[in-house]
């Protein structure tokens, strides 16, 4: 079993350092394969409340963590981030036509829903039809991502064929999306809103109860189609405040929290649990972005945007911020380490990524002067989410102060934040990239024109980015696609409509008895708990 | 028609009995040494607030990664926080936020409360019933809960660097408390013969209230204002601690205790120790002064 790459972060506390070192050594040493044990209940913390229970309509880990174990998807991701691959879930096998216009899935024949009804191709078709063409009253937040699907054919009960309107290089990723849960067609026919009221899937765990703000309980589904799985008897997802997680894990109230902790909380848990902890650290497909409102002056001036990006010492910041927050990696618009990434030697030539920060800031001051805004005052709108938004805001404001820019930090509740974002009520917005997979189409979505993407907040009108985006999305050839995505990245960073601050590091501390969980570099996938077991 | 030209006599002490300003200060020091100690502490905070630019050795908002979590010493008197910001400088500048928000909101809340209470007690009848019903409703909410609701509804609106909605959120819950006290004082004053004389002389209500009622409730007003400044500082710190008050990176005592600061309580206890002490000392000083003023000004407390 492979584990996430672990890093030892310098700390002032020697005992913690030793504990971390021990954990790191344990994790980097070849792991001895253990025979999984059956039984037990996994207790884990969830630090937010799900806004809904319909996979097709929600976007948050707050649902994915307690909800995903009840459902299956056509494909899924397997392995940890260093060895991640797309594999079948309900699909026993799958095939992509050479022209990229047809996908054929052969389904497992022994799958049943938790009410005992057999799962067939009709259920897959009904579920995807619901995503692509949601009936009135149904919210399908990922409808646009599936618009290239022309039709879905079901030649027999266990074969599904997706015919495409056009090539979509990200389509397999979408089929493996943790949000594309398969629902029962008969129930959807009776009531298209059924999944927003009832949890009924084919996953490894059957739904027992959900007490809002308290607990979500699931128990093993004995009719699960994979022999010998799941290992657990059940799970309990406990809804708690983020600042209660560390003490909760130390006190044994729960065994894990799967979103991610800060370096300080890691140290606290490691010290509290001593040799009873497993530390998993690694990359995270999440980044803080600062987005300029291009419909407001002077942010419509590329010199001003570039200057504000050039003022930020990303390299120094990454080194130091990673000691106190989850902000760790310098990167462009895709996750550092991802195969399509701009190489570092090219990245450092772009505005805001130079290694000589003094030179960069001198140039930033010159650009502001040239643009006639030497005494710039900015309103930075941020979320009142502690990690990593507030530390990111403090860092950014300090960096801008160094070129004489004064900033008002407006910290808003999540709803007010998104209201300000959609209404364009900001100078600069501290937002994020957070996806379930490394995929240029998903990560570049935020950098497009508002006409093209509902996710774009910068309000620019640069059609060159839209065109490059479409080209890369329609290119299956990996080398050609990489070239196009790097062109996109260079153009987007040069224009700086929206700029990446720092990419996050995912820090998970589990009670040592929790086995079989892997970091897939995001907090959405890898949560079906099928392979998780307790060593007790 | 003859008109009254002279004001009716006010029952204040005669001119001979009024002590000189110098005597007044000495009398207070002699009679209330603890109150004077409180006054000196408050004075120190005022000096911090006014001369922060000269007193603070570092820019309170400047991040210095090279000095992250430095312990107290010659370089950084009270140490630094996780961003390498000087804790002493942030405390010195934080006194601006604390005193600014505390004094403005306390003055605003107490003045409005005194006017409402005086009107309620003076006019009586339906006006009294309406005002007191509103006061009762407002008093049924704990101070912090009411302030949280107000700040959540109003959001943020900055004027001269002070969040006016935060000031309002702290001031509004103080209005009913002051109104209740002002009303009871007014009720007793309104029975005085000189008020009857003023009415008989044909003075307008506003003149009677402003010239004869309000000057006579100045003592409870001063006492309550001083006491409320302490509460306002505490409330501002609590709201900032809860993420509803002042926002980072502005130096504010409550904010210095909030967020991830608590995570560093073992590695860098000075990060929470000194802001906690600053709040405690300020609240203690204002309470000392408030109590001493009450003892000194209220004749019922004498002897």
Interface residues (C-beta under 8 A of the other chain):
Chain A: X12 X13 X243 X262 X264 X265 X268 X316 X319 X320 X323 X324 X384 X386 X387 X390 X391 X393 X394 X395 X397 X398 X401 X408 X409 X410 X411 X412 X413 X416
Chain B: X61 X62 X63 X65 X68 X69 X82 X83 X152 X155 X156 X158 X243 X247 X248 X249 X250 X259 X260 X262 X263 X264 X266 X267
